[in-house]
Amino acid sequence: MAGSVKNAEDHKNAIKYRSVGLTDRKIKDDYPLKFSDMGGIMVFSTSAVRPRVEKRAMTPAERKVIFASSLGTVFEWYDFYLYGSLASIIGAQFFSQFPKTTADIFALLAFAAGFLVRPFGALVFGRLGDLVGRKYTFLVTILIMGLSTFVVGLLPNYATIGVAAPIILISARLLQGLALGGEYGGAATYVAEHAPHGRRGFYTSWIQTTATLGLFLSLLVILATRTYFGEARFAEIGWRVPFIVSVLLLLVSLWIRLQLHESPAFLKMKEEGTHSEAPLTEAFATWSNAKIALLALFGLTMGQGVVWYTGQFYSLFFLQSICKVDGYTANLLIAWALVIGTGFFVFFGWLSDHIGRKPIILLGCLFAAVTYFPIYKAITANANPALAHAIETVKVQVVADPADCGNLFNPVGTRVFTNSCDVARDFLAKSGVRYETVAGPAGQPAQIVIGGVSIQAFDAAQATNVKAANAEFAAAATAALQQAGYPKANDPDIVRMTHPFDFNKPGVLPLIGLLAILVIYVTMVYGPIAAALVELFPTRIRYTSMSLPYHIGNGWFGGLLPATAFAMVAQTGDIYYGLWYPIVFAAITFVVGALFIPETKDRDIFADI
């Protein structure tokens, strides 16, 4: 058989299956194609393509597809997390006209904006991907992401160009969020449409490792740069280096992606003329398709998003902010848990090819919902034993006028509370103290009652010197808490690691094990999700349809989890109460998914266009 398709007008739309690295003999053996003899040249058409379950090994070209798609997605996550890790420094550089607290708020709001616009990026680039192709769309997304990051590294600060600096910075962040909204759907769709039937879960699971690897990469580059420059010089100029060197990753990713072919499923659709002229309208204005997108959100990605953020982000917050574990130790513990758990992304992707996507994802949600409370209580007991004991034995009350108590929702962690009740509750929540709020006399400042000792909170609106009043209140409350049995910040029983292999310290190995379980839950819900979403939707609107529920589930339900969970802790005085946020949504996903989501592992994505 000849090694190429006849280059004639009549056959210009023939699919080149060598884009997935198959030889002519392999194509003939594994796909029931229609062959015709055109002047001695065998031409294959895709009109009868119905791939069956593949048992063959991954070809070099398929490995290249996975590597190129995953590398680009790692790079985009690297860019995205880079900003979050350096938000405080960026605030000082680009919002220096404001007080530090306000500058931090603006910097973190700019970071949050990247999460909030992700669904809009899914709509914009999803539509483009269904109209012009998967390959070209995620070339555009990676280019936008990379250039936006590079610009941040070169951007003059506020002291140099004034208000133009924060405007350009926020614009770059919005572009990054939009690009990330389009990148994931493109990479997942592209890999799935190249994967052999029966192995899509395994192939797409490699994409699912990229968020973790991108976070690792950003932290490693920042750590190396900090070490080289030193803290003072890094805060002044060295912080730009991780942004600037990202252009090298961009060039490598672009070079690799430019060598790829369009996906076979998209080419088949274009050959047969069945592509959608209006993907957004068809995906979301047609109830039969919109219903699937809603089910995908509530029956898959909502639970997946909250389980992911609880396992990888809220656990880090809980260790540092609630259990008072130092940042170095907390990050090491999470890092070791990720090292143990990351391989399970691929394992559960592979397993989903055999037993299905649905049972693995839904079981991950169920296990999380059932075990979060005991796991997090065990984390407290091992990370800070004295805190765990004090929570159970020391009674703490906030006695306050109910009218003085507002909501404590603090989405970027830098909101300043002024009412005495809110000041008291915010202090106790950040101190990891369990308390209850009791109605007090109307018009009276709030008091914290700890073992018979009362400490009056202050009203920031009436204090002549807020900083001094806050320091006096915090010192008095801290002393009373420690007298009652709550541990000091440097309590020797709090788990502490002095180097990455410091496993002999009490509590270290149990904590790594508990955190690894949380990460394994993440891999259960996240490993098979790309294949499940790809298989739910027809080729003609696949990119558009799968991207939106994914980014709402992860960017909104997941992205808002840390702030919302902590607000729930502060509002109730129960350090574990915030876990109800992921538990409820994971449970909803389990029920909706079990009742309404079909199993998709055996679907032929070439057949339904």
C-alpha positions in Angstrom: 0.0 0.0 0.0 1.3 3.5 -0.8 2.4 5.6 2.1 0.3 8.7 1.3 -3.1 9.7 0.1 -3.3 10.8 -3.5 -3.0 14.5 -3.7 -6.0 15.2 -5.9 -8.9 17.6 -5.5 -11.4 14.8 -5.2 -9.6 13.4 -2.2 -8.4 16.6 -0.5 -10.5 15.8 2.6 -9.2 12.3 3.2 -8.1 11.8 6.8 -4.4 11.2 7.3 -4.4 8.6 10.0 -0.6 8.7 10.2 -1.3 11.7 12.5 -1.7 9.0 15.2 1.3 7.1 14.0 -0.4 4.1 12.5 1.1 2.3 9.5 -1.0 1.4 6.5 -1.1 -2.2 7.6 -2.1 -1.2 11.1 -4.8 1.1 9.8 -6.2 -1.7 7.6 -6.1 -4.2 10.4 -7.6 -2.1 13.2 -10.1 0.0 11.4 -12.9 -1.2 9.0 -12.0 1.4 6.4 -13.3 1.4 2.8 -10.4 1.0 0.3 -10.4 1.8 -3.4 -7.8 1.5 -6.0 -7.1 4.9 -7.7 -4.6 4.2 -10.4 -2.7 1.7 -8.2 -2.8 4.0 -5.2 -4.9 2.8 -2.3 -7.0 5.6 -0.8 -8.7 5.2 2.6 -11.9 7.0 3.5 -13.2 7.7 7.0 -16.9 7.4 6.2 -17.0 3.9 7.7 -14.6 4.4 10.6 -15.8 2.6 13.7 -12.8 1.8 15.8 -12.9 -1.2 18.1 -11.2 -1.7 21.4 -7.4 -1.3 21.0 -4.9 -3.8 22.5 -1.9 -2.4 20.8 0.9 -0.4 22.5 1.1 3.4 22.3 2.8 4.5 19.1 5.6 7.1 19.1 3.3 9.6 17.4 0.6 9.1 20.1 3.2 9.6 22.8 4.2 12.8 21.0 0.5 14.0 21.0 0.2 13.3 24.7 3.6 14.9 25.5 2.9 18.0 23.5 -0.6 18.5 24.9 0.5 17.8 28.4 3.6 20.0 28.2 1.6 23.0 27.0 -0.9 22.5 29.7 1.8 22.2 32.4 3.2 25.4 31.1 -0.2 27.2 31.3 -0.7 26.0 34.9 2.8 27.2 35.7 2.0 30.6 34.4 -1.3 30.7 36.3 0.1 29.6 39.7 3.2 31.8 39.3 1.1 34.9 39.9 -0.7 33.4 42.9 2.6 32.4 44.6 4.0 36.0 44.1 0.8 37.9 44.7 2.2 39.8 47.8 5.3 41.0 45.9 3.2 41.9 42.9 0.9 43.9 45.1 3.8 45.9 46.4 5.1 46.5 42.8 1.9 47.5 41.0 -0.4 48.8 43.7 2.2 50.8 45.7 0.0 53.9 45.8 -2.3 52.1 48.3 -1.5 50.9 51.9 -0.1 47.4 52.0 -3.4 45.8 53.1 -5.2 47.4 50.2 -2.4 46.6 47.8 -2.7 42.9 48.8 -6.4 43.0 48.2 -6.0 44.3 44.7 -3.3 41.9 43.9 -5.3 38.9 45.1 -8.4 40.2 43.4 -6.4 40.3 40.1 -5.5 36.7 40.8 -9.1 35.7 41.5 -10.2 37.4 38.3 -8.3 34.8 36.4 -10.5 32.1 38.0 -13.7 34.0 37.4 -13.2 34.5 33.6 -12.2 30.9 33.0 -15.8 29.9 31.9 -15.9 32.8 29.5 -12.6 31.6 28.0 -14.2 28.2 27.7 -17.0 29.7 25.6 -14.8 31.8 23.4 -12.2 29.2 22.6 -14.6 26.3 22.8 -16.5 27.8 20.0 -13.3 28.5 18.0 -12.2 24.9 18.6 -15.4 23.5 17.2 -15.3 25.8 14.2 -11.7 25.9 13.0 -10.1 22.9 14.8 -8.6 21.7 18.1 -4.9 22.1 17.1 -5.1 25.8 16.0 -7.2 26.8 19.0 -4.9 25.5 21.6 -2.0 27.0 19.7 -3.7 30.4 20.2 -4.4 29.7 23.9 -0.8 28.8 24.8 0.4 31.9 22.8 -1.9 34.2 24.7 -1.0 32.6 28.1 2.7 32.7 27.4 2.9 36.3 26.1 0.7 37.5 29.0 3.1 36.0 31.5 6.1 37.3 29.7 4.6 40.8 29.7 4.2 40.7 33.5 7.9 39.9 33.8 8.9 43.0 31.8 6.1 45.4 32.9 7.4 48.6 34.7 5.9 49.1 38.1 3.6 51.8 39.4 6.4 54.0 40.5 7.7 54.0 36.9 4.6 54.4 34.7 1.8 55.1 37.2 -1.7 53.8 36.8 -1.0 52.2 33.5 1.0 49.5 35.3 -1.9 48.0 37.3 -4.2 48.3 34.3 -1.9 46.4 32.0 -1.3 43.8 34.8 -5.0 43.2 35.3 -5.5 43.0 31.5 -2.8 40.3 31.4 -4.4 38.4 34.2 -7.8 38.4 32.4 -6.1 37.2 29.2 -4.4 34.4 31.2 -7.7 33.3 32.7 -9.4 33.4 29.3 -6.6 31.4 27.7 -6.7 28.8 30.5 -10.4 28.5 30.0 -9.7 27.4 26.4 -6.6 25.4 27.0 -7.9 22.5 29.0 -10.8 21.6 26.8 -8.6 21.8 23.7 -5.9 19.6 25.2 -8.3 17.0 26.6 -10.4 16.9 23.4 -7.3 16.7 21.2 -5.8 13.8 23.1 -9.1 11.9 23.4 -9.8 12.2 19.7 -6.3 10.7 19.0 -6.7 7.9 21.5 -7.6 4.4 20.5 -11.0 3.3 21.4 -10.9 1.6 24.8 -7.9 3.6 26.0 -9.2 7.2 26.2 -9.2 7.2 30.0 -5.5 6.2 30.1 -4.4 8.6 27.4 -6.3 11.6 28.7 -5.3 10.9 32.3 -1.8 12.3 31.5 -3.5 15.7 30.9 -4.9 15.5 34.4 -1.4 15.4 36.0 -0.6 18.8 34.6 -2.1 21.1 37.2 -0.1 19.4 39.9 3.1 19.4 37.8 2.6 23.1 36.9 2.3 24.0 40.6 5.4 22.0 41.3 7.3 23.7 38.5 6.3 27.2 39.5 7.3 26.5 43.1 10.7 25.1 42.1 11.5 28.0 39.8 10.5 30.5 42.5 12.6 28.6 45.2 15.7 28.5 42.9 15.4 32.2 42.1 14.9 33.2 45.7 17.9 31.2 46.7 20.1 32.9 44.0 19.0 36.5 44.6 18.2 36.5 48.3 15.0 37.7 49.8 15.6 41.5 49.5 16.9 41.4 45.9 14.2 38.9 44.9 11.4 41.2 46.2 13.0 44.1 44.3 13.9 42.6 40.9 14.4 38.8 41.1 10.6 38.0 41.1 10.6 38.9 37.4 12.9 36.1 36.5 10.2 33.2 36.7 7.9 35.2 34.5 10.6 36.1 31.9 12.1 32.6 31.6 8.6 31.3 30.9 9.1 32.5 27.3 11.6 29.6 26.9 8.8 27.1 27.9 6.5 28.9 25.5 8.8 28.5 22.5 9.4 24.8 23.2 5.7 24.2 23.6 4.8 26.1 20.4 7.5 24.3 18.5 6.2 20.9 19.5 2.6 21.7 19.0 3.2 23.2 15.5 4.4 19.7 14.4 1.1 18.1 15.4 -1.8 17.2 13.0 -5.4 18.0 13.5 -7.4 15.3 15.4 -8.9 12.5 13.3 -12.4 13.0 14.7 -12.5 16.7 13.8 -11.1 16.0 10.3 -13.8 13.2 9.8 -16.5 15.7 10.8 -15.2 18.3 8.4 -14.9 15.7 5.6 -18.5 14.7 6.0 -19.7 18.4 6.3 -21.4 17.8 9.6 -19.6 20.5 11.7 -21.7 23.0 13.6 -22.1 26.5 12.2 -23.1 27.9 15.6 -21.5 25.8 18.4 -22.7 28.0 21.3 -26.3 28.1 20.1 -26.3 24.4 19.5 -24.6 23.5 22.7 -26.5 25.7 25.1 -29.7 27.0 23.4 -30.8 23.5 22.4 -32.3 21.8 25.5 -31.2 18.3 24.5 -27.5 19.4 24.6 -27.8 22.0 27.3 -29.3 19.4 29.6 -26.2 17.2 29.2 -24.0 20.2 30.0 -26.0 20.8 33.2 -25.8 17.2 34.2 -22.1 17.2 33.5 -21.8 20.2 35.9 -23.9 18.9 38.7 -23.2 15.2 38.2 -19.5 15.3 37.5 -17.4 18.5 37.6 -19.0 20.2 40.6 -18.1 17.4 43.0 -14.8 16.8 41.2 -13.9 20.5 41.6 -14.6 20.7 45.4 -12.8 17.4 46.0 -9.8 18.6 44.1 -9.5 21.9 46.0 -10.1 20.3 49.3 -7.4 17.7 48.8 -4.7 20.0 47.3 -5.5 23.6 48.5 -7.7 23.6 51.5 -5.5 21.0 53.2 -2.5 23.3 52.9 -4.6 26.2 54.2 -5.9 24.1 57.1 -2.4 23.0 58.1 -1.0 26.6 58.2 -3.9 28.7 59.3 -5.8 26.3 61.6 -3.1 23.9 62.9 -0.3 26.5 62.9 2.2 24.4 61.1 5.0 26.5 59.6 4.9 27.1 55.9 8.0 25.1 55.1 6.7 22.0 56.9 3.2 22.3 55.5 4.4 22.6 51.9 6.8 19.7 52.4 3.9 17.5 53.7 1.7 18.4 50.8 4.6 17.9 48.4 5.2 14.3 49.7 1.5 13.6 49.5 1.5 14.7 45.8 4.6 12.6 45.1 2.8 9.6 46.4 -0.6 10.3 44.8 0.2 11.8 41.4 0.7 8.4 39.7 -2.9 7.5 40.6 -4.2 10.1 38.1 -2.9 7.7 35.4 -3.9 4.6 37.3 -7.5 5.7 37.6 -7.6 6.8 34.0 -6.4 3.4 33.0 -8.9 1.7 35.4 -11.7 3.7 33.9 -11.1 2.1 30.6 -12.0 -1.2 32.1 -14.7 -0.6 34.7 -16.0 2.8 33.6 -15.6 6.5 34.3 -18.7 6.9 36.3 -18.1 4.5 39.2 -14.6 5.8 39.9 -15.6 9.5 39.9 -18.7 9.0 42.0 -16.9 6.7 44.4 -14.2 9.4 44.9 -17.0 11.9 45.7 -18.7 9.5 48.1 -15.4 8.5 49.9 -14.6 12.2 50.3 -18.0 13.1 51.7 -18.0 10.2 54.2 -14.4 10.5 55.4 -13.5 14.2 55.4 -14.4 14.8 59.0 -12.4 11.9 60.5 -9.5 12.6 58.2 -9.2 16.3 59.1 -9.7 15.6 62.8 -6.8 13.1 62.5 -4.7 15.8 60.7 -5.3 18.1 63.6 -4.4 15.4 66.2 -1.1 14.6 64.4 -0.2 18.2 63.3 -0.9 19.9 66.6 -1.9 17.5 69.5 -2.3 20.3 72.0 -4.7 22.1 69.8 -6.8 18.9 69.2 -7.0 18.5 73.0 -7.9 22.1 73.7 -10.7 22.0 71.1 -12.3 19.2 73.0 -11.8 20.5 76.5 -11.7 24.3 76.5 -14.9 26.2 76.3 -14.7 29.5 74.5 -17.6 31.9 74.0 -18.1 35.2 72.1 -20.7 37.2 74.0 -22.0 39.9 71.7 -25.0 42.0 70.6 -26.4 40.0 67.6 -26.8 43.2 65.7 -23.0 43.7 65.9 -22.2 40.4 64.2 -22.0 40.4 60.4 -20.9 37.8 57.9 -17.2 36.9 57.7 -16.9 36.0 54.1 -13.3 37.0 53.1 -12.7 35.9 49.5 -9.1 37.1 49.3 -8.1 36.7 52.9 -7.4 40.4 53.5 -10.7 41.9 54.5 -10.5 44.1 57.6 -13.3 43.7 60.1 -14.4 46.7 62.2 -17.3 45.6 64.5 -16.2 44.2 67.8 -18.1 40.9 67.3 -16.5 40.4 63.9 -13.1 41.3 65.2 -13.4 38.7 68.0 -14.7 35.9 65.8 -12.1 36.6 63.1 -9.3 36.5 65.6 -10.5 33.2 67.1 -11.1 31.5 63.7 -7.6 32.5 62.6 -6.2 31.2 65.9 -7.8 27.8 65.3 -10.1 28.1 68.3 -13.4 26.4 68.6 -16.0 28.8 70.0 -19.7 29.5 70.2 -21.5 32.9 69.9 -23.8 33.9 72.7 -26.2 36.8 72.5 -25.2 39.6 74.8 -26.6 43.0 75.9 -27.6 45.3 73.1 -25.1 48.1 72.3 -22.3 46.5 74.3 -18.9 45.6 72.8 -18.3 41.9 72.3 -16.3 39.9 74.8 -14.4 36.7 74.6 -14.9 34.5 77.6 -12.2 31.8 78.1 -12.4 29.7 81.2 -14.0 32.4 83.3 -11.7 35.1 81.9 -13.3 37.9 79.8 -11.4 39.9 77.2 -13.3 42.8 75.6 -13.0 43.2 71.9 -12.7 46.7 70.3 -14.7 48.5 67.7 -12.3 49.6 65.0 -14.6 52.4 63.9 -14.3 54.0 67.4 -10.7 53.2 68.3 -8.3 56.1 68.1 -5.4 53.8 67.3 -6.6 50.7 65.6 -3.2 49.1 65.3 -2.5 49.5 69.0 -6.0 48.4 70.0 -5.7 45.3 67.9 -2.3 44.4 69.3 -3.5 44.9 72.9 -6.6 42.8 72.3 -4.7 40.0 70.5 -2.1 39.8 73.3 -4.7 39.6 76.0 -6.8 37.0 74.2 -3.7 34.9 73.3 -2.5 34.9 76.9 -5.9 33.7 78.1 -6.2 31.0 75.5 -2.7 29.7 76.3 -3.5 29.8 80.1 -6.6 27.7 79.3 -4.7 25.1 77.4 -4.4 26.3 73.8 -0.8 25.8 72.5 1.6 28.6 71.7 2.5 29.3 68.1 5.9 27.7 68.6 4.7 24.8 70.7 7.3 22.0 70.5 4.5 19.4 69.9 3.5 21.1 66.6 4.8 18.9 63.8 7.9 20.4 62.2 10.3 19.3 59.5 13.8 20.7 59.1 14.6 19.0 55.8 12.7 17.1 53.1 13.5 13.7 54.5 12.8 14.5 58.1 10.5 11.5 58.6 11.5 10.7 62.2 9.6 13.6 63.7 6.4 12.6 65.5 3.3 13.0 63.3 5.2 13.4 59.9 4.5 10.0 58.4 0.9 9.8 59.6 0.2 13.3 58.2 1.8 12.3 54.8 -0.4 9.3 54.8 -3.6 11.2 55.6 -2.8 13.9 53.0 -2.0 11.2 50.4 -5.5 9.8 51.0 -6.9 13.2 50.2 -4.8 13.4 47.0 -5.9 9.9 46.0 -9.5 11.1 46.3 -8.5 13.9 43.9 -7.0 11.4 41.4 -10.2 9.3 41.5 -12.4 12.2 40.6 -9.9 14.0 38.3 -8.1 11.1 36.5 -11.1 9.9 34.4 -12.9 13.3 34.1 -11.5 14.4 30.7 -12.5 11.1 29.0 -16.0 11.2 30.6 -16.6 14.8 29.4 -15.3 14.2 25.9 -17.5 11.1 25.5 -20.6 12.9 26.7 -20.8 15.3 23.8 -20.8 14.9 20.0 -17.7 16.0 18.0 -19.5 19.0 16.4 -19.9 20.8 19.8 -17.5 18.8 22.0 -14.9 21.5 22.7 -17.6 24.1 23.5 -19.8 21.8 25.5 -17.2 20.1 27.8 -15.2 23.2 28.6 -18.0 25.3 30.2 -19.1 22.8 32.9 -15.5 21.9 33.6 -14.5 25.5 34.3 -17.6 26.4 36.3 -17.1 23.3 38.4 -13.4 23.9 39.0 -13.1 27.7 38.6 -16.2 28.7 40.6 -17.3 25.8 42.9 -13.7 24.7 43.5 -12.0 28.1 43.3 -14.3 29.7 45.9 -13.9 26.7 48.3 -11.0 28.0 50.5 -12.5 31.4 51.2 -16.1 30.1 51.7 -15.0 27.2 53.9 -13.0 29.6 56.2 -15.9 32.0 56.3 -18.1 29.1 57.5 -15.5 28.3 60.2 -15.3 31.9 61.4 -19.1 32.2 61.3 -19.8 29.1 63.4 -16.6 28.8 65.5 -16.1 25.2 64.5 -12.8 24.6 62.8 -14.3 21.7 60.9 -17.5 23.3 59.8 -16.0 24.5 56.5 -15.8 20.9 55.4 -19.6 20.9 54.9 -19.0 22.9 51.7 -17.2 20.1 49.8 -19.2 17.4 51.5 -22.5 18.8 50.4 -21.5 19.4 46.8 -19.7 16.1 46.5 -22.8 14.3 47.9 -25.0 16.2 45.4 -22.7 15.1 42.6 -22.8 11.5 43.8 -26.6 11.5 43.7 -27.1 13.3 40.4 -24.3 11.4 38.8 -25.6 8.0 39.9 -29.2 8.8 38.7 -28.6 10.7 35.5 -25.1 10.4 34.1 -24.7 7.5 31.6 -21.6 5.4 31.5 -19.6 6.5 28.4 -16.4 4.3 28.2 -17.7 2.2 25.3 -19.0 5.1 23.2 -17.5 5.5 19.8 -16.7 9.2 19.5 -16.2 8.8 15.8 -19.7 7.6 15.3 -21.6 10.5 17.0 -20.7 13.7 15.3 
